[in-house]
Amino acid sequence: MAKDPQKVKESDLYRLYPTDLLVTGFDIIFFWVARMVLMGMYDMGAEPFKTVYVHGLIRDRFGNKMSKTKGNVVDPLDMIKKYGADALRFGLAVQTVPGSDIKFDESRIEGYKHFANKIWNASRFVVMNLPADFSLRDPSETALEPEDRWILYELNRTVKEVRAGLDAYDFARAARALYSFFWDQYCDWYIEFTKERVYKDGGPGREAALNTLVFVLDRALRLLHPFMPFLTEEIWDHLPTKDRKSISLAPYPKPEDRFEEFEEAAREVEFLKAVVSSVRNLKTNLDLPVTKRLRAYYRADSPKAALVERFRSQILRLARLESLEPASERPEGTLVLPLEGLEVFVSVEGEVNVPELRSRLLKRREKVSKELERSLKKLENPNFVQRAPKEVVERERKIAKELELELKKVEEVLRLLER
């Protein structure tokens, strides 16, 4: 029976053709994609899709193509059972660099399971500290502190970066921006900044902190949702901001020009972070406990001195310092931490034997330098790189990288001790 031409024109084929995007691997461009384009042009008179996103292949951690005969195939269901679907999904997205294959390493997926736990615990901290009658206000309507303005400015930058990554199909760029913002900025810094205000009873400072915490968390979860749909849906359901049944129906965040006005506050907080980080790094490099409270002094130009005084309580609390006082000269028994427009003098008298430590580090530098030189010579040898098993070469590269990092740390501490 002949088909009715009108019904053919009204069929799903004509209503849905052409499509918008085809996602495919590079290995079938000629065998399948090219034929689809030619057949679409021939039969329908138009290309079957507007954009072709070509991704790399997922290989084993040594770069070999996965094969059942080689026994290097990874079952995604096993990874999901072990680490969770969101951790696997995010772990693959963050490695999806345009033009590159993915060397699948299970340890990296484990790392993104820790990221999922970080998101959960940070969200739990926020929700459990909200009063029963909490009603979200726009943060700009509250008495914002510099750190509140800073995180809103950073959120706005992240929204721009994520959207730019997604628009360019650069999923690794978007995922890395989200990882850095949520873990480094929101969790490691902003939540720590606000704890003192959150734990206080009442006051405009607490209100501003809670509103900003919830506002930023809500936007961050929306940004994360395409990468980690299950976790974000579950957390979002507990937030007092939802006006829809699902986070998937909530608008995806867009940049807001009003947060660009917080750039000056962002610069001030970056200065605060630099001071705190320098003291923390000093303790780490000297193998002192992070909780060890040391006395500190500072010498600065007028603008920086004003900032130090303004953020004194934050510096004392976050850097775990016993005291922080101005000084015109460098006190005896201190190490110098030079920053832009500021010198911080940290007292290590009675805590560190400087001459003994310097002697020990010089010996360690000599030993690590020799080991690194041996490893690099091996990697520069074409016979070793081409003939040795891939796992052996990969292990040697890892050893060289670890030695480079250790040498850098030793030299950094030596420079500190020689100031």
C-alpha positions in Angstrom: 0.0 0.0 0.0 1.4 3.4 -1.0 2.2 5.7 1.9 0.2 9.0 2.3 2.8 11.8 1.4 1.0 14.1 3.9 1.4 11.6 6.8 5.0 11.1 5.9 5.6 14.9 6.1 3.9 14.9 9.5 5.9 11.9 10.9 8.4 12.1 13.7 11.2 11.9 11.1 10.3 15.3 9.6 9.4 16.9 12.9 12.6 15.9 14.6 15.0 16.2 11.7 17.6 17.6 11.8 18.9 17.1 15.3 21.2 19.5 17.1 24.2 17.6 18.4 25.9 14.2 17.8 28.4 12.9 20.4 30.8 10.3 19.0 34.3 8.9 19.2 36.9 9.8 16.6 37.3 6.1 15.6 34.0 6.0 13.8 34.0 9.4 12.0 34.6 7.8 8.6 32.7 4.5 9.2 29.5 6.0 10.6 29.4 9.8 11.0 30.4 10.6 7.4 27.8 8.2 6.0 25.1 9.7 8.2 25.9 13.2 6.8 25.9 11.9 3.2 22.7 9.9 3.6 21.0 12.8 5.4 21.9 15.2 2.6 20.8 12.7 -0.1 17.5 11.6 1.5 16.4 14.7 3.5 18.2 17.6 1.8 19.8 18.8 5.0 22.6 17.9 7.4 21.4 15.5 10.1 22.9 17.5 12.9 24.4 21.0 13.5 27.3 20.0 15.6 29.5 16.9 16.0 31.3 16.6 19.4 34.2 14.2 19.0 35.6 12.8 22.2 38.6 10.6 22.9 38.7 7.0 23.9 38.9 5.7 27.4 42.1 3.7 27.7 43.7 1.9 30.6 46.1 3.9 32.8 49.1 3.0 30.6 47.4 4.3 27.4 46.5 0.9 26.0 43.1 0.4 24.3 40.8 -1.6 26.5 40.3 -5.2 25.3 38.8 -8.3 26.8 41.6 -10.4 25.4 44.1 -8.1 27.2 42.1 -8.3 30.4 42.3 -4.5 31.0 38.6 -3.7 30.6 37.0 -1.8 33.5 33.3 -2.5 34.2 31.6 0.9 35.0 29.1 -0.9 37.2 31.9 -2.1 39.4 33.2 1.5 39.7 29.7 2.8 40.4 29.3 0.2 43.2 32.6 1.1 44.7 32.7 4.9 44.3 29.3 6.1 43.3 27.8 7.1 40.0 28.5 10.8 40.6 32.1 10.3 41.4 32.6 8.2 38.2 30.7 10.7 36.1 32.6 13.7 37.5 36.0 11.9 37.3 35.5 11.2 33.6 34.2 14.7 32.9 37.2 16.4 34.5 39.5 14.3 32.2 37.6 14.9 29.0 40.1 17.3 27.4 39.3 18.1 23.8 41.6 16.1 21.4 42.9 13.8 24.1 42.1 10.2 25.2 41.4 9.4 28.9 43.9 7.2 30.7 41.5 5.6 33.2 43.0 5.5 36.7 40.8 4.2 39.5 42.7 6.2 42.1 41.4 9.4 40.4 37.8 8.2 40.7 38.5 7.6 44.4 39.6 11.2 44.7 36.3 12.4 43.3 34.4 10.2 45.8 36.2 12.3 48.4 35.0 15.4 46.6 31.4 14.1 46.8 31.9 13.6 50.5 33.2 17.1 50.8 30.1 18.5 49.1 27.8 16.4 51.4 29.6 17.5 54.6 29.7 21.2 53.6 26.0 21.1 52.8 25.3 19.3 56.1 27.2 22.0 58.0 25.1 24.7 56.4 21.7 23.1 56.8 22.2 21.9 60.4 23.1 25.5 61.5 20.0 27.1 60.0 17.4 28.3 62.5 14.0 26.7 62.2 12.4 29.9 61.0 15.2 30.7 58.4 14.0 32.4 55.3 16.5 33.2 52.6 17.1 36.9 51.8 19.2 38.1 49.0 22.7 38.5 50.5 23.0 42.0 49.1 20.2 43.0 51.5 22.2 42.0 54.5 25.2 43.4 56.4 27.9 41.8 54.3 31.5 41.4 55.5 34.5 41.4 53.1 34.6 37.6 53.0 30.9 37.5 52.0 31.6 39.9 49.1 34.6 37.8 48.2 32.8 34.5 47.9 30.0 36.1 45.9 32.6 37.6 43.5 34.3 34.2 43.2 30.9 32.6 42.6 30.3 35.0 39.7 33.7 34.3 38.2 33.0 30.5 38.5 29.6 30.9 36.8 31.3 32.6 33.8 34.0 30.0 33.6 31.6 27.0 33.8 29.3 28.4 31.2 32.2 29.2 28.9 33.4 25.7 29.3 30.0 24.2 28.6 29.4 26.5 25.6 32.7 25.3 24.1 32.0 21.6 24.9 35.1 21.8 27.1 33.8 19.8 30.0 37.1 19.4 31.7 37.4 23.2 32.0 33.9 23.5 33.5 34.5 20.6 35.9 37.8 21.9 37.1 36.4 25.3 37.8 33.7 23.8 39.9 36.0 21.6 41.8 38.4 24.5 42.6 35.6 26.8 43.6 33.7 24.4 45.8 36.6 22.7 47.5 39.2 25.4 47.7 37.2 28.6 48.0 33.8 27.6 49.5 34.8 24.8 51.8 38.5 25.4 52.8 38.1 29.2 53.1 34.6 30.6 53.2 33.1 28.1 55.6 36.2 28.6 57.9 35.8 32.4 57.6 32.1 32.2 58.7 32.2 29.7 61.5 32.8 32.3 64.2 29.8 34.3 63.1 27.6 31.2 62.5 28.2 29.9 66.0 27.3 33.3 67.6 23.8 33.9 68.7 21.9 36.4 66.6 23.2 39.7 65.1 23.4 41.0 61.5 26.8 39.3 61.1 25.3 35.8 61.6 22.3 36.7 59.3 24.7 37.8 56.5 26.8 34.7 56.9 23.9 32.2 56.8 22.2 33.9 53.8 25.4 34.0 51.9 26.3 30.4 52.8 22.8 29.2 51.5 22.8 31.4 48.5 26.2 30.3 47.3 25.5 26.6 48.1 22.3 26.7 46.1 24.0 28.2 43.0 27.0 25.8 43.3 24.7 22.8 43.4 22.9 24.0 40.3 26.2 24.4 38.5 27.3 20.9 39.6 24.0 19.2 38.7 24.9 18.2 35.1 28.1 16.6 36.5 26.7 15.1 39.7 22.9 14.7 39.3 22.1 12.3 42.2 24.1 14.0 45.0 23.0 17.5 44.1 19.3 16.5 43.8 19.4 14.9 47.3 21.1 17.9 48.9 19.0 20.5 47.1 15.9 18.9 48.5 17.0 19.9 52.0 17.7 23.5 51.2 15.1 26.2 52.2 15.5 27.8 48.7 13.7 25.4 46.4 10.6 26.6 44.7 10.4 23.6 42.3 10.1 19.9 42.7 13.6 19.1 41.3 16.9 20.9 40.9 16.8 19.9 37.2 13.9 22.3 36.7 15.7 25.2 38.5 17.3 27.9 36.2 21.0 27.3 35.5 23.0 30.2 37.1 24.0 33.2 35.0 26.6 35.9 35.8 25.3 38.9 37.7 26.9 42.3 37.1 26.1 43.4 40.7 28.7 41.0 42.1 31.4 42.6 40.0 31.3 45.6 42.4 32.8 43.4 45.1 36.2 43.2 43.4 38.0 45.5 45.9 36.7 43.3 48.8 37.9 40.2 46.9 41.4 41.7 46.7 41.4 42.4 50.4 40.4 38.8 51.2 43.0 37.4 48.9 45.6 39.4 50.9 44.2 37.8 54.1 44.4 34.4 52.5 48.1 35.0 51.5 49.0 35.9 55.1 47.3 32.9 56.6 48.7 30.5 54.0 52.2 31.7 54.5 52.1 31.0 58.2 50.5 27.6 57.6 53.1 26.7 55.0 55.9 27.7 57.4 54.6 25.3 60.0 54.2 22.5 57.5 57.7 23.1 56.1 59.2 23.1 59.6 57.3 19.9 60.6 55.5 21.8 63.3 51.9 20.9 64.2 49.3 23.1 62.4 47.7 23.6 65.8 51.0 24.9 67.3 50.4 28.6 68.4 53.4 30.8 67.6 54.0 34.4 68.3 54.2 36.7 65.3 55.1 40.3 64.4 54.6 42.3 61.3 56.1 45.3 59.5 54.1 46.9 56.7 53.3 50.0 54.7 50.2 52.0 55.8 47.6 50.4 53.6 48.7 46.8 54.4 49.1 47.6 58.1 45.5 48.8 58.1 44.4 45.5 56.5 46.3 43.5 59.0 44.6 45.3 61.9 41.2 44.9 60.2 41.7 41.2 59.8 43.7 40.6 63.0 41.1 38.3 64.6 40.7 36.2 61.4 44.5 35.9 61.0 45.0 34.8 64.7 42.2 32.2 64.4 42.9 30.8 61.0 46.7 30.8 61.2 46.6 29.5 64.8 48.8 32.3 66.2 49.3 33.2 69.8 49.8 36.9 69.0 50.3 39.3 66.2 51.9 42.6 67.0 53.5 45.4 64.9 57.3 45.7 65.0 59.7 48.3 63.5 62.6 45.9 63.4 62.9 42.1 63.0 62.8 40.5 66.4 65.4 38.0 67.4 64.7 34.3 66.8 62.2 34.9 64.1 61.9 33.7 60.5 60.7 36.2 57.8 57.7 35.7 55.5 57.9 38.3 52.8 54.6 39.4 51.2 53.7 42.3 49.0 54.0 45.4 51.2 54.3 43.3 54.3 56.8 41.3 56.3 55.6 38.7 58.9 58.1 37.7 61.5 57.3 34.3 63.1 59.1 33.4 66.3 60.4 29.8 66.2 62.7 30.2 69.2 62.6 27.1 71.3 60.6 25.3 68.6 63.2 24.8 65.9 67.0 24.4 66.0 67.8 26.4 62.9 71.5 25.5 62.3 70.7 21.8 62.8 67.7 21.9 60.5 69.8 23.8 57.8 72.5 21.2 58.0 70.0 18.3 57.7 68.3 19.9 54.7 71.5 20.5 52.8 72.3 16.8 53.1 68.8 15.9 52.0 69.1 18.3 49.0 72.3 16.7 47.8 70.8 13.2 48.1 67.5 14.1 46.3 69.4 15.9 43.5 71.5 12.9 42.8 68.4 10.6 42.7 66.5 13.0 40.5 69.5 13.2 38.1 69.7 9.4 37.8 65.9 9.2 37.2 65.9 11.9 34.5 68.9 10.3 32.7 67.0 7.0 32.6 63.9 8.8 31.1 66.0 10.6 28.6 67.4 7.3 27.3 65.4 6.3 24.2 66.2 2.6 24.7 64.6 2.6 28.2 61.5 4.5 27.1 60.9 2.4 24.0 61.9 -1.0 25.2 60.9 -1.1 28.9 57.3 -2.1 29.8 54.9 0.8 29.9 54.2 0.4 33.6 57.9 0.5 34.4 58.3 3.8 32.4 55.2 5.2 34.0 56.5 4.3 37.5 59.9 6.0 36.7 58.1 9.2 35.6 56.1 9.2 38.9 59.3 8.8 40.9 60.9 11.7 39.0 57.9 13.9 39.6 57.9 13.1 43.4 61.6 13.8 43.6 61.2 17.2 41.8 58.5 18.2 44.3 60.6 17.1 47.3 63.6 19.0 46.0 61.5 22.1 45.5 60.2 21.9 49.1 63.7 21.4 50.5 65.0 24.5 48.6 62.0 26.5 49.7 62.7 25.8 53.3 66.4 26.5 52.9 65.7 29.9 51.4 63.4 30.6 54.3 66.1 29.8 56.8 68.7 31.9 55.0 66.7 35.1 55.1 
